[in-house]
Structure formats: C-alpha cells, structure tokens
Amino acid sequence: MKKITSKAIILAAGPNGLGAVRSLYKENVPVDIIVASQLESVLNSRLPIRKTCLKNGLDNDELLALLLSQKDESKVLIPTSDWFVNFLVRNKAVLEENYRFVLPAGDLSSHFIDKKVEVELVKNFTVLPKTIIELPENPEQLSAKLSLPMIIKPRSNELNRLGCKNIVIQTISELNLFYQQFPQALSFCIAQEVIEGDDENLWVCNCVFDYESNLVNAFTFQRLQLTPPHYGVTCYAKSQSNTEVIEQVKALGKGLNYVGPAMVEFKFDVRDGKYKYIEVNPRLGLCNYFDTSCGKNNVYATYCVAIGKPFIEQPQKNNRMFLSLYEDLYSRYRDGQKPIKILSNYFSNVIKHHTFMYFAWCDPWPALVMFYRQSKQIFSSILNKVK
C-alpha cells in the first residue's frame, strides 16, 4: 500500500459515513471513525483502523476533547451529517491547529439550515419554484399568492412547530385546516409550489468546490424512488450525466463563494422545461459511495481539497443503479404499488451494475448486520399485528 501521510477521521453518521469510509479505502487512505451510536452500521466495517463511539451521543464537549487528545499525526476531518458539519463550524478556530478540513466560508453552512435565509441566498444564482418565505395571516391571502398544490416546510429543525418534515396541501379545505391547526407556526414556515410529476423528475448533484469556488468534481443522478414516497430520501436511482443541472450548480457555487462538498437537489418542471432548485445540503450526500462506484469519488475530492492535493476529475459512468432494498420495498408498499409492478421494475434493470446502500463485496459485514436488524423489525411488526 502506498504511504499516505494524512490519515482521515470520518465523523460518521448512517450510510453517509459507511460510504465515506469505503470511498477513501479505494484510494488507500487510512481511516479512523468516530460515531455517536453503537447502532451505526460502519462499526461493523472491516475497513477503519480505529473505531470510537462517543459515550454521550452527539455531545460537543466530549467530541472536542476526544479530537484534541489525538495529536499524534496529521489528520483530515470529514463530517457526514449536518450535526457534524455544525460541530466543525462551532469549533473551527480550536480544531484547525491540529486538523485539516474543508467547510463553506464563514457561517454559510449554517445559513442553509434556515430555509427562509437559504431562499434569499440562492435566488439570484439558480431557478427556484415559486416560494413564499413569510406566510400571510390567513389562507385566502396565501392561496392568492401561491396556487395549489403547495408544500409547507418548517424553516429548520430547530424552528419546527409542525411535528413533521413538511405538509402537502392539495385543496382549499386542507389549507384552511392547516391555518386552524398551526396559527402559531406561520412565522416558522415557508410555502412553495409543488412541481408536479413523477419521482423520475428529481435530480441530485453531489459535488465538491475548491477554495476558489471552482467545481472540481460533480456527479449527477436521477431519482427513481424516495422513502417516504415522493418527499423523502433516495432509495432507488440511476446515474445519468446532466449538464443543465451541473451548470446551475457551477453558478450557485461561484455566486455563494462556496467551498467543500455539497448535495444539491433539483426537480424538472415539465411546464417550462426547467430544472428547479429544491435545496442544498452542505456536506457529503447520502449516496456518496454511489458517486465513487460511478467514477466520481467526491469523498476523495474533499480529502484532496483539504490537504491541498490536486484532484483529477474522471468521466462519469452512466446507467448504473443505486438501491437501498429494504427502504425501497417499504416505500413502494407505502405508495400502494403492486408486487408485479415492483418486480417488473427491478427486472428491467437487473443486468445493470448496482451499488447498494449497505452491501459491498470489499466490506460485506455491515449489510449482513443490517439485514438481521431489518428482518427482526419486520418479524416484530408482523407479530404485533397478529397479536
């Protein structure tokens, strides 16, 4: 193995963290992991050199003390969740004495947490669906400004007064009911038009910008199924180059002076033939090992930007599939799809190269553990219904 002087520490959360470990392994980068739960699938991976689980979960002081105690060698920190990104932002001045990591400049990453602020930031650099960032006092005023169907979103997790990720409003009666149920939540929400169309109209660009906000690596894929259905995260997707999306992402990065990894989501609007911006996550995406499997290693690109090493972008491999089987099956069941349709859909892509959420030939054990956990969950659910 070629000697790499800078070890990476993955601040690992969910499949994002597992994918990041596998992506750096492909480039012979030695990796340690830090997680906040004993249930993290990456703890079952054979690839990390050292594995540490925080005793108190997502605890700022504990994690900071742990990192400051490890000064034995040069290291790169790579966060894989919003909490870990915010941790690095909060503690940047202390940590950058001993670690290298790449983040959006200043407090830009924190601005993306509040959707009202986010819309104001990006509106001049990308194409947005019609959005109301300050809800009026009554439903009649809102329906006059924004046609149905519409989606109402909390401005952030911290400002969530709805008790759910979002609410889709299809009718005037549903809009009236929303105003009756959440009169105190209006200032904590935004409303957007729903761009109607199948999940196939949803696109994602996972990418990395350097310190001059130049796009150094970009991977685009087409979503085919989400969990929960239509308004969740990717569980089935196909790699497909999309130059129109990439051009919007380039303009967005330059306009915002963005630095580091990002996951940018769009939806194609058949009414005007434009890709409309949905949101940006200022971190590595959920499907980052899918990027790597298609020749677009955004984790390694992030690592290279952090240490100042040139990164050579490779061509994207198209028509490859991403599948999170358990989540996809559950989503299709929730969506009311018939078994014959599900099997037909899988069969139509069976000969294509697949990247799975948890399974990899180089590192199979996390998938086996997740299969056991998910099977146990299904069995318990069935048993409870029988009882």
N, C-alpha and C positions, 0 to 999 in steps of 0.2 A: 504494500500500500504506500502511495506517495505521501510524504510527510506534509501535513498542513499545520502551520504554526498557530492558527487561531481556531480554538475549539468553539463550537456553538452551544449555547444553552437555550433550549426550546422551552419557553413558558407555555406549557401545553394544555390545551383545553379541547376535549371532544375529538372528532375525526380530523379537525384542522391541525391539531398537534401531532397526531399519528402520521398524517400526510407529510408534514414538515420534516419529521424525523426520516421518513423513507426517502424524501426528495434529496436531503443532504447526504444520506448514505450513498446514493447513486454517484455523488461527486467526491466520495471518500473523505467527507468532512466528519471528524469525530464529534459526537453529540452527547450532551447530558440533557436530562429533562427535569423540570420542576412542575408538579401538578398540585391541584388543590383538593383532590378527592381520590380515595382508594379505588373508586369505581372507574377511573379513567382507563380506557382501553389501551392507551400507549404504555401503561405499566406492564402489560403482557408482551410487549415487543422485545425481541432479542437484540435490537439494534443499538439502543442507547448504552453508553459506557456506564453512566451513573444515573440512578433514578431517585428522586427525592419527592416526598409527599408532605405538603405543609400540614402541620398538626391542627391548625385553627382555620382551615379553609382559606378563603380569599381574604387574607389578613395582610394589610400593607406593611405593618411594622415587622411581622415575622419574616416576610419575603425580603424586605430590605436588609434586615440583619443577616439573613442567610447569604445573600449575594455579597454583602460587604465582608463576610468572613472568608470568602473564596477568592483570594488574591494571588493564587499560586501561578497563574499563567494568563496570557492574553485571551480574552473571550469575546464572543459576539452574542448579544441577546436578541432573540427573535420571538415576539409576542404573537399569540394565535387567538386572542379573544379581545373584545372591547375592554374588559376589565384590565387585562394585562397591558394593553396599549395605554390606558389612562394611568396605570401604575408607573409606567416609564415616563410619561409626561410629568407626573407629580414629582418624581424623584430624579429627574434628568441631571440636575446640577451635581448631585452626590454620586450618581452611578457612572457618569461619563469619565470620571477619573480612572476607573478600572475596567470599563467595558466600552464596547463599540456597538451602536445600534442606530437604526435609521428611522426617523419619525417625520411626519409633516412639521414644517417650521412653526415655531411659536405654539399657540394654542389652537391651531387649525383643526386638529383631530377632535378636540372637544366641541368645536362648533358643529360638527356633523351629528352630534348626539341630539341636538335640538333641531327638529325638522323645520321649524319656523326660521331659524337662523340659517339652516342649510339651504333652503329655497332662496333666500336673499343672496347667499353667497354664489350659487351656481347659475342663477337665472340669465346672466349675461354671456355665459360660455357654453350653454347646451340648450337643447329643446325640451321644454317642460310641458307636461299635461297641465290643463287649466287648474290653478290652485288658489284657494282662499286661505290666507295664513292667519286671519283673525275672523272667527265665526261671529256673524251678526247676532242680535239679541233674540230673533225669532225665526222659525223655519221658513216663513214666507220670503223673508229677505234673502236667506241662503239659496232657496230654490230659484229665486230670480237671478242670482249671480252665477249659479252652477247647476247644470242640467243633471237629471238622474239618468242612470245610476251614479252614485258618488261613493267614495270611501272616506271615512273619518278616522284619522290616526292621532294617537297621543303624540305630543311634541317630543317626548322622550320617555324612557322607562321611569325616570325619577318623577316626571310630571304626569304619569299615567293615572287618570281618575276614572278610567273606563273598566278596568279589571280584565282587559283583553288586549290583544295586539292591535286590532282595528275593528271597525264596524262597517259593513257594506250596506248602503241604503238603496233599496230598489224602488220604493214607492213613497208617495207623499205621506201616507199613514205611518210608514216606518220612520220617516223624518220627524213627524210630529211626536212620535213615541220617544225618539232619541232626545228631543228637547224637553220632554216631560221627565224622563229618567235622569238626565245629566245636566240640569241647569247650572250647576256649579262647576262643570268641567269645560265649558265653552272656551275659556281663555287658555286652556291647556291642550287644545286640539287644533289641527288643521284639516281642511277638506280638499279633496282632489276629485276630478272627474275620473270615472273608471274607463280605461281604454278597453273596450270590449274585444273579445277574440280569444282563441284557444291558448293554452299554455305554450304552444309552439311559437307564439309571437313574442315570447320572453327571451331576452338575450343577456348574457353576462360577459363582461370583460375583466379578467384577472390580469393585473399588470403591475409594473414597477417603474418608478421615476427616479432619476438620479438627482444630485444636489443642484443641478441647473434646471430641474423640472423637465428634462428630456425623457421621453418614453423609451426605456431601454429594453423592455420585454412586454409583450401583450399576447394574451390567449383569449379567444372568443369561443363561446359555445352556446348552443340553442337548448333552452329548457324544453323538456317534453312532459314532465310530470312534477308537481310540487307536493310537499306534505307540510301542513294540511293542504287539501286540494285548492289550487288556484291562487292562494295567498300565503304560501309558506316558503320552505327552503327546497333546494333542488334534490330530487331523489332519482331522476332519470333524465339523461341529457345526451346530446350529440355534439362532438367537436366540429366546428364549421367556421372558417375564416369569414369575417365580416368587416370590410374596410370602412363602411359608413360608421359603424359603431366605434372603430378604432380612431377614426378622425375626430369624432366628438370627444373621445377620451383624451386625445392629444391636446385639443383645445382647452378642455377642462383643466388638465394638469398644468398647462402653461398659465392659464388665467388665474389659477389659485396659487401658483408657485408651490405646487405640491411636490413632496419628496417621500419616497418609500413605496411600500406595496399598497394596493387598493383593489377592492372588488366593486365594480360599477355595474349597475343593473339598468336595463332598458326594456321597453315594450314597443313593438312595431304597431303603428296605428294605420289600419287599412284605409281610413277615411282620407288621409292626406299623404300616405306613403312615407311617413317619417318615423324615425326611432325616437321615442320619448324617454327622457331620463326619469328613473324611478328613485334610486338612491345610491349612495356610495358608502362603503364600509372601509374605514382607514386601516386596513390590516389584510393579512393573507386570507383568501377565501376558503370556504368550507371544502371545496373540491380541489385543493391545491395539488394533490397527487395526480389528479386527472390532467392538470396542466403539464406536469412532469412527464406523464406517460405519452403525451402528445408532442413532446419535444420542446415544451415551454416551461422550463423549471424556474418558476417565479420565486421559490424559496431560495434557491442558489443565487438568483439575480439579486435578491435582497441582501444576502450574505456578502456578495461581491461589492455592492454599493457601500455597505457598512465598513468594509476594510479597505476600500479604495482600489479594488482589483478590477481590471477591465472585464466586462461581460460580453461575450459574443452571442448575439441572438440567433437562434436556429429556426428553420422553417416549421410551421405548424403542420401536424399530421391530422388530416380531417377524416370525418366519417367514422370516428371511434366513439364508443359508448361509455357513459358513466351510469352505474346502477348501485343504489342502496336498496337491496332487495326487500328487506323486512319493511322499511318505511314506505317503499313504493307500493307494495302489496296492500298495506294498510290504507294508504292514500286512495288507491283505486277502489278499495272496498267502501271507504267513506264517500267516494264520489259516485257510487252506485254502478260502477262498470261491471259488465257481465263477464264471467270466467272465460268464455270463448273469445271475447274481445281482448282480454288481458293476455291470454296465451298467444293469440294471433299477433299481437303487438311485439311480444318478446321473440316469437319465432321469426318475424320479418327481419330482425337484427341479429339473429343467433350466430351468424358466421363472422360478424364484425368483432374487432378487438374490443374487449371490455376492461374497464377499470372499476373495481368495486370499492365501496366505502371503507370496508374494514379488511378485506382479503387481499393479500399479495403473496406471490409464490416465494419471494425472498423473506417473508415475515408472516407466516400463516396463523400464529397462535392467537393474536387479537381477534381474528374472525371467529375462531372456534369458541372462544370465551363469550363473545357477543351472541353467537348462535345459541349457546347454552342459556344465557340470560334471557334472550328474547323468547326462546321456546318455553322456558319456565313461566314467563309472564303470560304467554298465550294460554298455557295449560291452566294457570291460576284463574285467568279470566273466564275460561270455559267452565271450570269447576264452580266458580261463584255463580254463574248464570244457572247452572244445573241445580245448585242448592236453592 
